[in-house]
Amino acid sequence: MSQVAEKTIQNGMDIVRAEINPEILDLAHLARYTGGDVDLESELMGLFKLQAEQQISVILAANDKDEWAMAVHTLKGSAQGIGAVGLAKTARKLEDVPFVGHESEKLAALTELQLDMDKCLKAVDCFISGAEKHG
């Protein structure tokens, strides 16, 4: 690939990165682990998206405290891993909500989790789309 083509691709990804709110998805955090490899970052985000969607389903359908706790913890850890700081923070708060009782607190936390999940997955989709276009 020519230097001009490489520079054009890099500039395109710089634009994509600038469009993503770092309070939702901290791309600098992820780049520290990937060396800035856009293809790897895109692949990791795709895997995260699948796991996050699976974990949110488990959280919403959990029948017992252990299932709930494991799904929330897994979501928090995977969010932290890719730099989804807002989602990780909300999942951390959800870890402190008792599974039984405190239903209004639980509902509020689940609502916040779903909102943060939506924001996060939009940012992930934006990045993946940009990587496909410019990568």
C-alpha positions as CSV (number, residue, x, y, z in Angstrom):
1,M,0.0,0.0,0.0
2,S,1.3,3.5,-0.9
3,Q,2.1,6.0,1.8
4,V,-0.7,8.2,0.5
5,A,-3.2,5.4,0.8
6,E,-2.0,4.6,4.3
7,K,-2.2,8.2,5.4
8,T,-5.8,8.5,4.0
9,I,-6.8,5.4,5.9
10,Q,-5.2,6.7,9.1
11,N,-6.9,10.1,8.7
12,G,-10.3,8.4,8.2
13,M,-9.9,6.4,11.4
14,D,-8.7,9.6,13.2
15,I,-12.1,11.1,12.3
16,V,-13.9,8.0,13.5
17,R,-12.0,8.0,16.8
18,A,-12.8,11.7,17.3
19,E,-16.5,11.0,16.9
20,I,-16.5,8.5,19.8
21,N,-17.0,10.0,23.3
22,P,-14.2,8.7,25.5
23,E,-16.5,8.7,28.5
24,I,-18.4,5.9,26.7
25,L,-15.6,4.1,24.9
26,D,-12.0,5.0,25.8
27,L,-10.2,4.0,22.6
28,A,-6.8,5.1,24.0
29,H,-7.3,2.4,26.7
30,L,-7.9,-0.2,24.1
31,A,-5.0,1.0,21.9
32,R,-2.6,0.5,24.7
33,Y,-3.3,-3.3,24.5
34,T,-3.6,-3.5,20.7
35,G,-0.8,-1.2,19.7
36,G,-3.3,0.8,17.7
37,D,-4.1,-2.2,15.4
38,V,-7.5,-1.2,14.0
39,D,-8.3,-4.7,12.7
40,L,-7.6,-6.2,16.2
41,E,-9.6,-3.4,17.9
42,S,-12.5,-4.0,15.6
43,E,-12.4,-7.8,16.2
44,L,-12.2,-7.3,19.9
45,M,-15.2,-4.9,19.8
46,G,-17.2,-7.4,17.8
47,L,-16.5,-10.1,20.3
48,F,-17.3,-7.7,23.2
49,K,-20.6,-6.8,21.5
50,L,-21.7,-10.5,21.3
51,Q,-20.7,-11.1,24.9
52,A,-22.3,-7.9,26.2
53,E,-25.6,-8.7,24.5
54,Q,-25.5,-12.3,25.9
55,Q,-24.7,-11.1,29.4
56,I,-27.4,-8.4,29.4
57,S,-29.9,-11.2,28.5
58,V,-28.7,-13.3,31.3
59,I,-28.9,-10.4,33.7
60,L,-32.5,-9.6,32.7
61,A,-33.6,-13.3,32.9
62,A,-31.6,-14.3,36.0
63,N,-33.4,-16.7,38.3
64,D,-31.0,-16.6,41.2
65,K,-28.4,-14.5,42.9
66,D,-25.4,-16.5,41.6
67,E,-26.5,-16.3,38.0
68,W,-27.1,-12.6,38.4
69,A,-23.8,-11.9,40.1
70,M,-21.8,-13.8,37.5
71,A,-23.4,-12.1,34.5
72,V,-23.0,-8.6,36.0
73,H,-19.4,-9.3,36.9
74,T,-18.6,-10.8,33.5
75,L,-20.2,-7.7,31.8
76,K,-18.2,-5.4,34.0
77,G,-14.9,-7.1,33.3
78,S,-15.4,-7.3,29.5
79,A,-16.4,-3.6,29.4
80,Q,-13.4,-2.6,31.4
81,G,-11.2,-4.7,29.0
82,I,-12.1,-2.8,25.9
83,G,-12.4,0.6,27.6
84,A,-16.2,0.8,27.8
85,V,-15.9,3.0,30.9
86,G,-19.5,4.1,31.3
87,L,-20.9,0.6,31.0
88,A,-18.3,-0.8,33.4
89,K,-19.1,1.9,36.0
90,T,-22.8,1.1,35.7
91,A,-22.2,-2.6,36.0
92,R,-20.1,-2.0,39.1
93,K,-23.0,-0.1,40.7
94,L,-25.3,-3.0,39.7
95,E,-23.0,-5.4,41.6
96,D,-23.9,-3.6,44.8
97,V,-27.7,-3.9,44.2
98,P,-29.2,-6.9,46.1
99,F,-30.7,-9.5,43.8
100,V,-33.7,-9.9,46.1
101,G,-35.6,-6.9,47.5
102,H,-34.9,-3.3,46.8
103,E,-36.9,-3.7,43.5
104,S,-37.1,0.0,42.8
105,E,-33.3,0.3,43.2
106,K,-32.8,-2.8,41.0
107,L,-35.1,-1.4,38.3
108,A,-33.3,2.0,38.3
109,A,-29.9,0.3,38.0
110,L,-31.1,-2.0,35.2
111,T,-32.6,1.0,33.3
112,E,-29.3,2.8,33.6
113,L,-27.4,-0.3,32.5
114,Q,-29.6,-0.6,29.4
115,L,-29.1,3.1,28.5
116,D,-25.3,2.8,28.9
117,M,-25.3,-0.5,27.0
118,D,-27.1,1.2,24.1
119,K,-24.7,4.1,24.1
120,C,-21.7,1.8,24.2
121,L,-22.9,-0.5,21.4
122,K,-23.6,2.5,19.2
123,A,-20.0,3.6,19.8
124,V,-18.8,0.1,19.1
125,D,-20.8,-0.1,15.9
126,C,-19.5,3.3,14.8
127,F,-15.9,2.1,15.3
128,I,-16.4,-1.2,13.5
129,S,-18.2,0.5,10.6
130,G,-15.3,3.0,10.3
131,A,-12.7,0.3,10.5
132,E,-14.5,-1.6,7.7
133,K,-14.7,1.6,5.6
134,H,-11.1,2.8,6.3
135,G,-9.3,-0.4,7.0
